[in-house]
Amino acid sequence: MSLGVSAIGQGLLYGLMGVGLFLTFRILDFPDMTVEGTFPLGAAVTVAAITHGVSPLLATLLGMLAGMAAGAITGFLTTVGKVPVLLAGILVMTGAYSVNLRIMGRSNLSLLNKANLFGTKFLQALPPYFDSVLVGLVVAVVVVTLLILFLNTQLGQGFIAAGDNPTMARSLGIAPARQEVLGLIVGNGLVALSGALIAQNNGYADVNMGIGVIVIALASIIIGEVLFGELTLSQRLIATVLGSILYRFVLLLVLKLGFSPNDLQLISAIVLAILIMIPAFEHRFKVRRVLKNGVKRNG
C-alpha cells in the first residue's frame, strides 16, 4: 500500500517534467536536452535558498525561474546564435552542472532540519507518502489547467501553429523563433519546478540527479500516447501526467521482480525503446493485414 502511494506521489511530481518536455518535444518538435541540466538546477537553487533562510514557497519559485532562465539561454543559442538544436541543449546542460556546484558549494546539499513544502503540520498529519500525492496533485492540476487555458488563447494557438507548420505560421504573421523561445522558457521552468519539488520531497539536492531524467520524461509522454490513443491536445497533457504515474508503477514492478536499483536506468531505456517502437509495429502489422486481405479478395 505504502509503495503504491509513493509511486503515485512520485509520478505526479515527475509528471510536471513530462508536461514541460511535452511542450518542446511534441508541440514544437524540439529535442531539448536542456532538461537534464534544468532539473537539478531547480533543485539546487531551491535547496540552497531554503538553507539560507528563504521561505520554501519563494525558494521553489526561484528554482522555477532559474529553469526558465536556462531555457531562455537555449532559445537564444538556437534562434539568434543559430546553434543546432541538440548542441544548444547539450551546451546549456553541461554549463548547468558547474552552475549547480557553485550554487550548492558541494555536490550534495541536505535539507535536514530545514522547513520545506512537505514539512507543514497538515501534510505531516497525513498517512505516509500522502503528502507527495496531495502536493503533486494540486500542482499538477494547477499547471495543466493553466496550460490548457493558455493553449486556447490566440497566443497559444500561434504557439501550436509555429510547431505544427513554421512556414504557414510565418505567412500568418507568427514568428516561430519567438514561439520556440517561449516554449523553451515555459518547458524548462516546469522541469525545474519538478526538480524543486522532488528535492524537497527527498530532503536533498544532488548535482547528478538530472542524469537520465529525459528518459523519464519521454517515457511519461510515450506511455500516455500509447495507452490512451487518439486524444485532443489538452487531453494529452493529462495523459502525460498519468503516463508518469504508470511509469513509476513499472519501475516498482521491476524492483519487485528482484532487479537491482542500479539497473533502473538501463531498464528505463529499454522500456522507452519498446514503447516508441510499438506504433511502428502496429502500423506494419495493419499494412500487412490489409495487403493479405487484398490478395485474398483478388485471388
Buried (B, 14 or more C-beta within 10 A) or exposed (E): EEEEBBBBBBBBBBBBBBBBBBBBBBBBEBEBBBBBBBBBBBBBBBBBBBBEEBEBEEBBBBBBBBBBBBBBBBBBBBBEEEBEBEEBBBBBBEEBBEBBEEBBEEEEBBBEEBBBBBBEEEBEEEEEBBBBBBBBBEBBEEBBEEBBEBBEEEEBBBBBBBBEEBEEBBEEEBBBBBBBBBBBBBBBBBBBBBBBBBBBBBBBBBBEBBEBBBBBBBBBBBBBBBEBEEEEBBEBBBBBBBBBBBBBBBBBEBBEEEBEEEEBEEBBBEBBEEBBEEEEEEEEEEEEEEEEEEEEEEE
